Amino acid sequence: MEPIIEFIKILVPASVVLYAAYLLVRSFVNKEIELKRLEIKGRNIETVLPLRLQAYERLTLFLERITPQNLLIRLNTSAMPAREFHQMVLNEIRNEFNHNVTQQVFMSEQVWEMIKNAKEDLIVTINDAASDMTGESSSLDLAKKIFEKTMNKQVDPIAHALNELKREIQQVF
């Protein structure tokens, strides 16, 4: 019986020391894993942050470029027929959009939907203005009609999308 008691006297302290060593090693390993996670997250932020800022910048530029004030002044030549100008304006909007469509991965779904809706609303406005034109109408007539229809809107979808985009940038950064 005495050898069993001696064995227990050795086994119990050894077990306590072994358990304490296990807890220390586990704590050390968990801290190391957390440090590695933070390091990886930091590297991801270093990589993604500039891309995300660039996406916001590009879509801000897209919205600014398709505002009727900028778009029509940039493209208008008074010698062009209205129908030809109409197609040129629509192609410019679609090309600008297609050039920036991949930037949607860096922003919320709500802001992306507002940007798409702003673009579609502008296209509808331009098509509506073009339907009022006659065969003899010039690009200047169409531009005036587009400006008129834009000014008659109570809410400017492009300005609203731009404000939401800026708000999201402020929330993220």
PyMOL commands that set and color helices and strands:
alter all, ss='L'
color gray80, all
select helices_A, chain A and resi 2-66+68-75+82-106+109-131+139-151+157-172
alter helices_A, ss='H'
color red, helices_A
deselect
rebuild
show_as cartoon
